[in-house]
Amino acid sequence: MTTENDVLARVRALRDPAALADPDLLADLATLSTPKALREAGRGLAAVAPVRFTPDGRTLRPLRVAVAATFTAENIAPILHAELLRAGIAPQLHVCGFDQLLVELSDPGSDLAAFAPDVTLCLLHDGALLPRDWDPTDLATLTDATGHRLDMIEHAVAGFTQRTTGTIVLHTVPLARNQQRRVISYGGRAALGRAWRAVNQHLLDLPTRHPAVHVLDFEALLADHPGPVRDDRLYRFASMAWTIGAEAAYAREAAAFCRVTAGLSAKLAIVDLDNTLWGGVLGDDGPEGIQVGGAYPGNCYTDLQQSLQALRRQGVLLAVCSKNEQANVDAVLAAHPELTLRPDDFVATVANWGRKDHNIRQIVQTLNIGLDSVVFVDDSSFECELVAREIPEVRVVRLSGDPAGHAAAVLEPQFFGALATTATDRERTGMYRARADREQFAASFVSTGDYLAGLGLTVMVTPADEYSLPRIVQLAARTNQFNLHPRAHGEPRTREMAASPDHLVLGFEVADRFGREGLVGAAWVATAGDRWTIENFVLSCRVFSRGVEQAVLAHLAALARGADARTLAADYRRGDRNKAAASLVETFTEGADTDGVTAYTLDLTAAVPAVPAWITLEWKEPAHV
């Protein structure tokens, strides 16, 4: 069994440039459970190329992450580094100097601005908001002072969002215990509590005024933190506002956020049934003997099902992979009175006696998503180890011990997440179930052309508006296979382009005889002068091979031509995973390659692409941005 000491010894060995690579080390970082071990691992691996400790063929997602704090935060960096590696990210970290948050955010020439982070983590502590000599008998003055300091922070953050294409992350701030106890009356402490909650409410409201800003509810997260938030000696000696335990709690949550920003959040939960979704074994205990609902332990399995249903309602797909008889499983899912989840909640239900790693691969292939988008949930150590060994890209959750903890294990922040939940997310399960209907429909046709004509495809194109922008940003982050420039346009840049007279951001929806696919793609276009340039174009894998990209391209060409443009250009950064996007520029003329980006051009004075005959293209007026 791998221990923390074993893992740390391997980390130390890798610091020697002559040491052999350790491709299993990345997976074994999951065994590190103490903040001190994470800090040591992060420090040790900061100078080691990820290729030396990752499996052959796997690459980590690069991300530039900055840390700017109102206190001494250097010790957070190695813990954050380790957590980012565990999240599948190869981080480049930049830590600003002590208490330089406002300076670095406000100065266009700061080192932070020069670093050009993808994510800027802004760390706050109560000392940055409270006057040192605040009067516990005059909370009105305290409220005015904290409000003034919050306004300063918001002004600096707002200015920085205008100068960066990255995402800014703040958090709610815990009030130190000795600050609370300065007020001795219980009525006064209640009033202080209200005043401090107003501070955190102000922070939580920032995203409503500044869409490029996100706020982690760190104060709520610390409710489950077992130790103190602050060590008063370290705070007075070195201005370290958080203990190592609080640093680790923050780093874990921040890494989970970065995983979402990098497009690495899981899309599909594949769950076992026996002793996972319900207690007992269906084949042995029968439908009436399985444990679900009612008193303990059945209510624990109900809690897990309700948690999975909550994930489904926010866009996570659910599937079943169980060693069982299919007919028995279908009957129980349809008819058992205590089950929360029903057949329509799952995009696939596979019950047989085959190997689970094979079944998982089949489910993923059918849904056309990546294996790295999957979380597998099972109670069997054998099945979990099999899947972890045979499909290392899949994240494995083994449910063991008291079932009261099963829901919490599945809801750990490193698995599922989203910057925002959109209407498309809420409808995703139905969309994927309709895919199976399309496949059956396709099997009835001899030719692809007849199938496409029979689908009755409609593509609706619209400029980005306040409703579609969150989904467009989500597509830019999560679309790995069909994009011209991976993750080139984050939320600030997308909103900036959508509001610019010299740019156009288009979203497009698809519908057919089986229903709506929702907003499945987007294009970012520079429109100044007689040369329009497609800076990025993304398309969900759900609608591949239907000519959707060609329909949108034809529409773009017509728009450009109507604006007297003579050339439509496209910049394509070809990578290992986005080769599918080559179909967009197959009619373009290939030009020069600059820093890995190839310029393609289409002469609009000649013939331009036409909308495929089987597609009806519609224009949809936008709402206000």
C-alpha positions as CSV (number, residue, x, y, z in Angstrom):
1,M,0.0,0.0,0.0
2,T,1.3,3.4,-1.0
3,T,1.9,5.8,2.0
4,E,2.4,9.5,2.2
5,N,6.1,8.9,3.1
6,D,6.6,6.7,0.0
7,V,5.1,9.4,-2.2
8,L,7.2,12.2,-0.7
9,A,10.3,10.1,-1.1
10,R,9.6,9.7,-4.8
11,V,9.0,13.5,-5.1
12,R,12.4,14.1,-3.5
13,A,14.0,11.7,-5.8
14,L,12.6,13.4,-8.9
15,R,14.3,16.7,-7.9
16,D,17.5,15.1,-9.2
17,P,17.6,15.8,-12.9
18,A,19.3,12.5,-13.5
19,A,16.5,10.4,-11.8
20,L,14.3,8.2,-13.9
21,A,10.8,9.4,-14.6
22,D,8.0,8.2,-12.3
23,P,4.9,8.0,-14.5
24,D,2.7,6.7,-11.6
25,L,3.5,9.6,-9.3
26,L,0.7,11.9,-10.5
27,A,-2.0,9.3,-9.6
28,D,-0.4,8.6,-6.3
29,L,-0.6,12.2,-5.3
30,A,-4.2,11.4,-4.5
31,T,-3.0,9.5,-1.4
32,L,-1.7,12.7,0.2
33,S,-4.2,13.8,2.8
34,T,-2.3,16.1,5.2
35,P,-1.6,19.8,4.4
36,K,2.1,19.4,5.3
37,A,2.5,16.5,2.8
38,L,0.8,18.5,0.1
39,R,3.0,21.5,0.8
40,E,6.2,19.4,0.6
41,A,5.0,17.7,-2.6
42,G,4.1,21.0,-4.2
43,R,7.5,22.5,-3.3
44,G,9.3,19.5,-4.6
45,L,7.4,19.3,-7.9
46,A,7.5,23.0,-8.7
47,A,10.8,22.6,-10.5
48,V,10.1,19.2,-12.1
49,A,8.6,19.0,-15.6
50,P,5.2,17.3,-15.5
51,V,6.2,14.9,-18.2
52,R,8.5,13.2,-15.7
53,F,5.7,12.2,-13.4
54,T,2.6,11.7,-15.6
55,P,1.6,8.6,-17.6
56,D,2.8,8.2,-21.1
57,G,0.5,10.0,-23.5
58,R,-1.2,12.2,-20.9
59,T,-0.6,15.9,-20.8
60,L,-1.7,18.3,-18.1
61,R,-3.7,21.4,-19.0
62,P,-1.4,24.5,-18.7
63,L,-2.8,27.4,-16.7
64,R,-1.4,30.7,-15.4
65,V,-2.5,31.3,-11.9
66,A,-1.7,34.4,-9.8
67,V,-2.1,34.9,-6.0
68,A,-2.5,38.4,-4.7
69,A,-3.2,38.8,-1.0
70,T,-3.7,41.3,1.8
71,F,-1.4,39.1,4.0
72,T,1.6,36.8,3.7
73,A,0.5,34.1,1.3
74,E,3.7,32.6,0.0
75,N,3.1,29.3,1.9
76,I,-0.2,28.8,0.0
77,A,1.6,28.5,-3.3
78,P,3.1,25.0,-2.9
79,I,-0.1,23.5,-1.5
80,L,-2.0,25.1,-4.4
81,H,0.6,23.8,-6.8
82,A,0.0,20.2,-5.6
83,E,-3.8,20.6,-5.7
84,L,-3.6,21.9,-9.3
85,L,-1.5,19.0,-10.3
86,R,-4.0,16.6,-8.8
87,A,-6.7,18.5,-10.7
88,G,-5.0,17.7,-14.0
89,I,-3.4,21.2,-14.4
90,A,0.2,22.1,-15.1
91,P,0.3,25.5,-13.3
92,Q,2.5,28.5,-13.8
93,L,2.2,30.3,-10.5
94,H,2.9,34.0,-9.7
95,V,2.7,35.2,-6.1
96,C,2.5,38.9,-5.5
97,G,4.4,40.5,-2.6
98,F,3.1,41.0,0.9
99,D,-0.1,43.1,1.1
100,Q,0.2,44.2,-2.5
101,L,-3.3,43.2,-3.6
102,L,-4.6,46.8,-4.3
103,V,-1.3,48.0,-5.8
104,E,-1.0,45.0,-8.2
105,L,-4.6,45.2,-9.3
106,S,-4.6,49.0,-9.8
107,D,-1.3,49.5,-11.6
108,P,-1.4,48.7,-15.4
109,G,2.4,48.2,-15.3
110,S,2.5,45.8,-12.3
111,D,4.2,42.5,-12.3
112,L,0.7,40.9,-12.0
113,A,-0.5,42.6,-15.2
114,A,2.7,41.6,-17.0
115,F,2.1,37.9,-15.9
116,A,-1.3,38.0,-17.7
117,P,-2.9,35.3,-15.5
118,D,-5.7,33.1,-16.6
119,V,-7.0,33.1,-13.0
120,T,-6.2,35.7,-10.4
121,L,-6.9,34.6,-6.8
122,C,-7.4,37.5,-4.5
123,L,-7.0,36.5,-0.9
124,L,-8.4,38.7,1.8
125,H,-8.4,38.7,5.6
126,D,-10.4,40.6,8.2
127,G,-7.5,42.9,9.1
128,A,-7.7,44.4,5.6
129,L,-11.3,45.4,6.2
130,L,-11.4,46.3,9.9
131,P,-9.9,49.5,11.4
132,R,-7.3,48.5,14.0
133,D,-8.9,50.5,16.7
134,W,-12.6,49.9,15.9
135,D,-15.0,50.7,18.7
136,P,-17.2,47.8,19.8
137,T,-19.8,50.4,21.0
138,D,-20.0,52.1,17.7
139,L,-20.8,49.5,15.0
140,A,-22.3,52.2,12.7
141,T,-18.8,53.7,12.2
142,L,-17.4,50.2,11.8
143,T,-19.9,49.5,9.0
144,D,-18.9,52.8,7.3
145,A,-15.2,51.9,7.5
146,T,-15.6,48.3,6.1
147,G,-17.9,49.7,3.3
148,H,-15.2,52.2,2.3
149,R,-12.5,49.5,2.2
150,L,-14.8,47.2,0.2
151,D,-15.4,50.0,-2.3
152,M,-11.6,50.4,-2.7
153,I,-11.2,46.7,-3.4
154,E,-14.2,46.6,-5.8
155,H,-12.8,49.6,-7.7
156,A,-9.4,47.9,-8.0
157,V,-10.9,44.7,-9.1
158,A,-13.2,46.4,-11.7
159,G,-10.2,48.2,-13.2
160,F,-8.2,45.0,-13.4
161,T,-11.1,43.2,-15.2
162,Q,-10.9,45.9,-17.9
163,R,-7.3,45.1,-18.6
164,T,-7.2,41.3,-18.4
165,T,-8.8,38.5,-20.3
166,G,-8.6,36.2,-17.3
167,T,-10.9,35.5,-14.4
168,I,-10.7,37.1,-11.0
169,V,-11.6,35.1,-7.9
170,L,-12.4,36.6,-4.5
171,H,-13.9,34.9,-1.4
172,T,-15.9,35.6,1.7
173,V,-13.8,36.5,4.7
174,P,-14.0,34.8,8.1
175,L,-13.9,37.1,11.2
176,A,-11.2,36.1,13.6
177,R,-12.3,34.8,17.0
178,N,-10.5,37.4,19.0
179,Q,-12.2,40.2,16.9
180,Q,-15.6,38.7,17.7
181,R,-14.8,38.6,21.4
182,R,-14.0,42.2,21.6
183,V,-17.7,42.7,21.9
184,I,-18.8,41.3,25.3
185,S,-22.6,41.8,25.1
186,Y,-24.6,39.1,23.3
187,G,-26.7,41.8,21.7
188,G,-23.6,43.5,20.5
189,R,-22.2,40.3,19.1
190,A,-25.4,39.7,17.2
191,A,-25.1,43.2,15.8
192,L,-21.5,42.6,14.8
193,G,-22.5,39.3,13.2
194,R,-25.1,41.2,11.1
195,A,-22.5,43.8,10.1
196,W,-19.9,41.2,9.1
197,R,-22.4,39.2,7.1
198,A,-23.2,42.5,5.2
199,V,-19.5,42.6,4.4
200,N,-19.6,39.1,2.9
201,Q,-22.9,39.8,1.2
202,H,-21.2,42.7,-0.5
203,L,-18.5,40.4,-1.7
204,L,-21.0,37.7,-2.9
205,D,-22.8,40.4,-4.9
206,L,-19.7,41.4,-6.9
207,P,-20.3,39.0,-9.8
208,T,-23.7,40.6,-10.4
209,R,-21.9,43.9,-11.1
210,H,-18.7,42.5,-12.6
211,P,-19.3,39.2,-14.6
212,A,-15.6,38.4,-14.9
213,V,-15.5,38.1,-11.1
214,H,-16.3,35.0,-9.1
215,V,-16.5,34.6,-5.4
216,L,-15.9,31.5,-3.3
217,D,-17.9,31.2,-0.1
218,F,-14.8,30.5,2.0
219,E,-16.5,31.4,5.3
220,A,-19.2,28.7,4.7
221,L,-16.5,26.2,3.6
222,L,-14.7,26.7,6.9
223,A,-17.7,25.5,8.8
224,D,-16.4,22.0,8.3
225,H,-12.8,22.9,8.9
226,P,-11.7,21.0,12.1
227,G,-9.0,23.5,13.3
228,P,-8.6,27.3,13.8
229,V,-8.5,29.6,10.9
230,R,-5.7,31.7,12.4
231,D,-2.6,31.1,14.6
232,D,-2.3,34.4,16.4
233,R,1.5,34.0,17.0
234,L,2.2,33.5,13.2
235,Y,-0.2,36.3,12.4
236,R,1.6,38.8,14.7
237,F,5.1,37.4,13.8
238,A,4.8,37.0,10.0
239,S,1.4,38.4,9.0
240,M,0.2,34.9,8.1
241,A,-3.6,35.2,8.4
242,W,-4.4,31.5,7.9
243,T,-3.2,28.3,9.5
244,I,-1.8,25.6,7.2
245,G,-5.2,23.8,7.5
246,A,-7.1,26.8,6.3
247,E,-4.6,27.3,3.5
248,A,-5.2,23.7,2.4
249,A,-9.0,24.1,2.5
250,Y,-8.7,27.2,0.3
251,A,-6.2,25.7,-2.1
252,R,-8.5,22.7,-2.6
253,E,-11.5,24.9,-3.4
254,A,-9.4,27.2,-5.6
255,A,-8.0,24.2,-7.6
256,A,-11.5,22.9,-8.1
257,F,-12.4,26.3,-9.5
258,C,-9.4,26.3,-11.8
259,R,-10.3,22.9,-13.0
260,V,-13.6,24.3,-14.2
261,T,-11.9,27.3,-15.8
262,A,-9.6,25.0,-17.6
263,G,-12.5,23.0,-19.0
264,L,-11.7,19.9,-17.0
265,S,-14.9,19.5,-14.9
266,A,-16.5,16.1,-15.2
267,K,-19.6,15.7,-17.4
268,L,-20.8,12.2,-16.6
269,A,-21.3,10.2,-13.4
270,I,-21.4,6.4,-14.0
271,V,-22.8,4.7,-10.9
272,D,-23.1,1.1,-9.7
273,L,-26.3,-0.1,-8.2
274,D,-25.9,-2.7,-5.5
275,N,-24.7,-1.2,-2.2
276,T,-24.1,2.1,-4.1
277,L,-27.4,3.5,-5.4
278,W,-29.3,1.3,-2.9
279,G,-28.3,-1.0,0.0
280,G,-28.2,-4.7,-0.6
281,V,-27.9,-6.9,-3.7
282,L,-30.8,-7.0,-6.1
283,G,-30.1,-10.5,-7.3
284,D,-30.0,-11.9,-3.8
285,D,-32.4,-9.7,-1.8
286,G,-35.0,-9.1,-4.5
287,P,-36.7,-5.8,-5.3
288,E,-38.5,-5.8,-2.0
289,G,-35.3,-6.5,0.0
290,I,-33.0,-3.6,-1.2
291,Q,-32.5,-0.8,1.2
292,V,-33.7,2.7,0.1
293,G,-35.9,5.3,1.7
294,G,-37.4,5.1,5.2
295,A,-35.0,4.9,8.2
296,Y,-31.3,4.4,8.3
297,P,-29.5,3.1,6.3
298,G,-32.1,3.4,3.5
299,N,-32.3,7.1,3.9
300,C,-28.6,7.4,3.2
301,Y,-29.1,5.9,-0.3
302,T,-32.0,8.3,-0.8
303,D,-29.7,11.1,0.1
304,L,-27.2,9.9,-2.5
305,Q,-29.9,9.6,-5.2
306,Q,-31.2,13.1,-4.4
307,S,-27.6,14.4,-4.7
308,L,-27.2,12.8,-8.1
309,Q,-30.5,14.1,-9.2
310,A,-29.4,17.6,-8.2
311,L,-26.3,17.1,-10.3
312,R,-28.4,16.0,-13.3
313,R,-30.6,19.1,-13.0
314,Q,-27.5,21.2,-13.4
315,G,-26.2,19.5,-16.5
316,V,-24.3,16.4,-15.2
317,L,-25.1,13.3,-17.1
318,L,-25.9,10.1,-15.2
319,A,-25.4,6.5,-16.3
320,V,-25.7,3.1,-14.7
321,C,-23.0,0.4,-14.9
322,S,-23.9,-2.6,-12.9
323,K,-23.3,-6.4,-12.7
324,N,-26.9,-7.4,-12.8
325,E,-29.7,-8.7,-15.1
326,Q,-30.9,-5.9,-17.3
327,A,-34.5,-6.8,-17.1
328,N,-34.4,-6.8,-13.3
329,V,-32.7,-3.4,-13.2
330,D,-35.1,-1.9,-15.7
331,A,-38.1,-3.1,-13.6
332,V,-36.8,-1.8,-10.3
333,L,-35.8,1.6,-11.7
334,A,-39.3,2.0,-13.2
335,A,-41.4,0.7,-10.4
336,H,-39.7,0.7,-7.0
337,P,-41.8,3.3,-4.9
338,E,-38.8,4.6,-2.9
339,L,-36.4,5.4,-5.7
340,T,-35.7,9.0,-6.4
341,L,-34.0,8.3,-9.7
342,R,-36.0,6.9,-12.6
343,P,-35.0,5.6,-16.1
344,D,-35.4,9.0,-17.7
345,D,-32.7,10.4,-15.3
346,F,-30.1,8.2,-17.0
347,V,-28.6,8.6,-20.5
348,A,-27.5,4.9,-20.4
349,T,-28.3,1.9,-18.2
350,V,-25.9,-1.0,-18.7
351,A,-26.5,-4.1,-16.6
352,N,-24.7,-7.3,-17.6
353,W,-21.9,-9.5,-16.3
354,G,-19.1,-8.1,-18.5
355,R,-16.1,-6.1,-17.4
356,K,-16.9,-2.7,-16.1
357,D,-14.0,-1.0,-17.7
358,H,-15.3,-2.3,-21.1
359,N,-18.8,-1.2,-20.3
360,I,-17.6,2.3,-19.3
361,R,-15.7,2.7,-22.6
362,Q,-18.8,1.6,-24.5
363,I,-21.0,4.2,-22.7
364,V,-18.5,7.0,-23.3
365,Q,-18.1,6.0,-27.0
366,T,-21.9,6.1,-27.4
367,L,-22.1,9.6,-25.8
368,N,-19.1,10.8,-27.7
369,I,-17.4,12.4,-24.7
370,G,-13.9,12.1,-23.3
371,L,-12.9,9.5,-20.8
372,D,-11.4,12.3,-18.7
373,S,-15.0,13.7,-18.4
374,V,-16.1,10.7,-16.4
375,V,-16.5,10.0,-12.6
376,F,-17.1,6.3,-11.8
377,V,-18.8,5.5,-8.5
378,D,-18.8,2.0,-7.0
379,D,-18.6,0.3,-3.6
380,S,-16.3,-2.5,-4.8
381,S,-12.6,-2.1,-4.3
382,F,-12.0,-4.7,-7.0
383,E,-14.1,-2.7,-9.6
384,C,-12.6,0.6,-8.6
385,E,-9.0,-0.6,-8.8
386,L,-9.8,-2.3,-12.2
387,V,-11.2,0.9,-13.7
388,A,-8.4,3.1,-12.2
389,R,-5.8,0.8,-13.7
390,E,-7.4,0.2,-17.1
391,I,-8.8,3.7,-17.6
392,P,-6.6,6.1,-15.7
393,E,-8.3,9.1,-17.2
394,V,-11.5,8.3,-15.3
395,R,-11.9,9.7,-11.8
396,V,-12.9,6.9,-9.4
397,V,-14.9,7.3,-6.2
398,R,-15.1,4.2,-4.0
399,L,-18.0,4.3,-1.5
400,S,-16.9,2.5,1.6
401,G,-17.9,2.5,5.2
402,D,-21.0,4.1,6.6
403,P,-23.4,5.0,3.8
404,A,-24.2,8.3,5.5
405,G,-21.0,9.6,3.9
406,H,-21.7,8.4,0.4
407,A,-23.4,11.6,-0.9
408,A,-20.6,13.8,0.5
409,A,-18.0,11.6,-1.3
410,V,-19.7,12.1,-4.6
411,L,-20.1,15.8,-4.1
412,E,-16.4,16.5,-3.4
413,P,-15.5,19.8,-5.3
414,Q,-12.9,18.2,-7.5
415,F,-15.4,16.3,-9.5
416,F,-18.2,18.5,-10.8
417,G,-18.4,22.2,-11.3
418,A,-19.5,25.0,-13.6
419,L,-18.9,28.7,-13.7
420,A,-22.7,29.1,-14.3
421,T,-25.7,26.9,-14.9
422,T,-27.5,27.5,-18.2
423,A,-30.8,26.4,-19.7
424,T,-28.8,24.0,-21.9
425,D,-27.4,22.3,-18.8
426,R,-30.8,21.8,-17.3
427,E,-31.9,20.1,-20.5
428,R,-28.8,18.1,-21.2
429,T,-30.0,14.6,-20.2
430,G,-33.0,14.8,-22.5
431,M,-30.7,16.0,-25.3
432,Y,-28.4,13.0,-24.9
433,R,-31.4,10.6,-24.7
434,A,-32.6,12.0,-28.0
435,R,-29.2,11.1,-29.5
436,A,-30.1,7.4,-29.1
437,D,-33.4,8.1,-31.0
438,R,-31.4,9.8,-33.7
439,E,-29.1,6.8,-34.0
440,Q,-32.0,4.4,-34.4
441,F,-33.5,6.8,-37.0
442,A,-30.2,6.9,-38.9
443,A,-30.1,3.1,-39.0
444,S,-33.2,3.1,-41.1
445,F,-31.6,5.0,-44.0
446,V,-29.3,3.7,-46.7
447,S,-27.4,6.9,-47.2
448,T,-26.1,9.7,-44.9
449,G,-27.7,12.3,-47.2
450,D,-31.1,10.8,-46.8
451,Y,-30.7,10.6,-43.1
452,L,-29.6,14.3,-42.8
453,A,-32.5,15.4,-45.0
454,G,-34.9,13.4,-42.9
455,L,-33.7,15.0,-39.6
456,G,-35.2,18.4,-40.5
457,L,-32.2,20.3,-39.1
458,T,-32.6,24.0,-38.2
459,V,-29.7,26.1,-37.2
460,M,-30.5,29.4,-35.3
461,V,-27.8,32.0,-35.2
462,T,-27.9,35.0,-32.9
463,P,-25.5,37.6,-31.6
464,A,-24.5,37.0,-28.0
465,D,-26.9,38.4,-25.4
466,E,-27.3,38.3,-21.6
467,Y,-28.9,34.9,-21.8
468,S,-26.5,33.2,-24.1
469,L,-23.2,34.7,-22.9
470,P,-22.8,32.3,-19.9
471,R,-23.3,29.3,-22.2
472,I,-20.9,30.7,-24.8
473,V,-18.3,31.2,-22.1
474,Q,-18.9,27.6,-20.9
475,L,-18.5,26.3,-24.4
476,A,-15.2,28.1,-24.9
477,A,-13.9,26.5,-21.7
478,R,-15.2,23.0,-22.2
479,T,-15.1,22.3,-26.0
480,N,-11.9,20.3,-26.6
481,Q,-12.4,18.7,-29.9
482,F,-13.8,21.4,-32.2
483,N,-12.2,24.7,-31.6
484,L,-9.9,26.9,-33.6
485,H,-8.0,28.2,-30.5
486,P,-8.4,26.3,-27.3
487,R,-9.7,28.4,-24.4
488,A,-8.6,31.6,-26.1
489,H,-11.7,33.6,-25.1
490,G,-12.6,33.7,-21.4
491,E,-15.6,35.6,-20.0
492,P,-14.0,39.1,-19.9
493,R,-12.8,38.9,-23.5
494,T,-16.1,37.4,-24.7
495,R,-18.1,40.2,-23.0
496,E,-15.7,42.8,-24.3
497,M,-16.1,41.5,-27.9
498,A,-19.8,41.2,-27.6
499,A,-20.1,44.9,-26.7
500,S,-17.6,46.1,-29.3
501,P,-18.7,47.6,-32.6
502,D,-15.6,46.1,-34.2
503,H,-16.3,42.5,-33.1
504,L,-19.1,40.0,-33.3
505,V,-19.8,37.1,-31.0
506,L,-22.4,34.7,-32.4
507,G,-24.0,31.8,-30.7
508,F,-25.9,29.1,-32.6
509,E,-28.6,26.6,-31.6
510,V,-29.7,23.4,-33.3
511,A,-33.0,21.7,-33.4
512,D,-34.4,18.7,-35.4
513,R,-37.3,16.3,-35.5
514,F,-36.2,14.8,-32.1
515,G,-36.0,18.1,-30.2
516,R,-33.7,21.0,-29.4
517,E,-30.0,20.5,-28.9
518,G,-29.8,24.0,-27.3
519,L,-26.9,26.3,-27.8
520,V,-24.1,24.1,-29.2
521,G,-21.5,26.5,-30.7
522,A,-20.1,30.0,-30.9
523,A,-17.9,32.2,-33.1
524,W,-15.7,35.1,-32.1
525,V,-15.1,37.4,-35.1
526,A,-13.2,40.7,-35.6
527,T,-15.2,42.7,-38.1
528,A,-13.2,45.9,-38.7
529,G,-12.3,46.9,-42.2
530,D,-12.5,44.8,-45.3
531,R,-11.0,41.7,-43.6
532,W,-13.1,39.8,-41.1
533,T,-11.2,37.4,-38.9
534,I,-12.7,34.4,-37.1
535,E,-10.6,34.4,-33.9
536,N,-12.3,31.3,-32.6
537,F,-15.1,28.9,-33.4
538,V,-16.3,26.1,-31.1
539,L,-18.8,23.4,-31.7
540,S,-20.2,20.8,-29.3
541,C,-19.4,17.2,-30.1
542,R,-23.2,16.5,-29.8
543,V,-23.8,17.9,-33.3
544,F,-20.7,16.7,-35.2
545,S,-21.1,15.5,-38.8
546,R,-24.3,17.3,-39.6
547,G,-22.9,20.3,-41.5
548,V,-23.7,22.8,-38.7
549,E,-20.3,24.5,-38.9
550,Q,-20.7,24.9,-42.7
551,A,-24.1,26.5,-42.3
552,V,-22.7,29.0,-39.8
553,L,-19.6,29.7,-41.9
554,A,-21.9,30.4,-44.9
555,H,-23.9,32.8,-42.8
556,L,-20.7,34.5,-41.6
557,A,-19.4,34.9,-45.2
558,A,-22.7,36.4,-46.2
559,L,-22.6,38.9,-43.3
560,A,-19.0,39.9,-44.1
561,R,-19.8,40.3,-47.8
562,G,-22.8,42.4,-46.9
563,A,-20.5,44.7,-44.9
564,D,-18.2,45.1,-48.0
565,A,-15.5,42.8,-46.6
566,R,-13.3,41.3,-49.2
567,T,-11.7,38.6,-47.1
568,L,-12.9,36.2,-44.4
569,A,-9.9,34.9,-42.4
570,A,-9.6,32.3,-39.7
571,D,-6.8,31.7,-37.2
572,Y,-6.3,28.0,-36.4
573,R,-4.0,26.8,-33.6
574,R,-3.9,23.1,-34.4
575,G,-3.4,20.7,-31.4
576,D,-3.7,17.0,-30.6
577,R,-7.4,17.2,-29.6
578,N,-8.9,19.9,-31.9
579,K,-8.2,18.3,-35.3
580,A,-11.9,18.2,-36.0
581,A,-11.9,22.0,-36.5
582,A,-10.0,21.5,-39.7
583,S,-13.3,20.9,-41.5
584,L,-14.2,24.6,-40.9
585,V,-11.3,25.9,-43.0
586,E,-11.1,23.1,-45.6
587,T,-12.3,25.6,-48.3
588,F,-9.9,28.3,-47.2
589,T,-6.4,29.0,-48.5
590,E,-3.7,28.1,-46.0
591,G,-1.3,30.9,-45.2
592,A,1.7,31.6,-42.9
593,D,2.2,30.0,-39.5
594,T,3.1,32.3,-36.6
595,D,3.8,30.9,-33.2
596,G,1.8,27.8,-33.9
597,V,-1.2,29.7,-35.3
598,T,-1.9,29.2,-39.0
599,A,-3.8,31.9,-40.9
600,Y,-6.4,30.8,-43.4
601,T,-8.2,33.1,-45.8
602,L,-11.3,32.9,-48.0
603,D,-11.8,35.3,-50.9
604,L,-15.2,36.8,-50.6
605,T,-15.1,38.3,-54.1
606,A,-15.4,34.8,-55.5
607,A,-17.9,32.2,-54.7
608,V,-18.7,31.8,-51.0
609,P,-19.8,28.7,-49.1
610,A,-23.5,27.8,-49.2
611,V,-25.8,26.6,-46.4
612,P,-26.1,22.8,-46.8
613,A,-29.3,21.8,-48.5
614,W,-30.6,19.8,-45.6
615,I,-30.3,22.7,-43.1
616,T,-32.7,25.6,-42.6
617,L,-30.8,28.6,-41.2
618,E,-32.6,31.2,-39.1
619,W,-31.6,34.5,-37.6
620,K,-32.6,35.1,-34.0
621,E,-32.7,38.6,-32.7
622,P,-30.7,39.1,-29.5
623,A,-31.7,40.4,-26.1
624,H,-29.7,43.3,-24.7
625,V,-26.1,42.6,-23.7
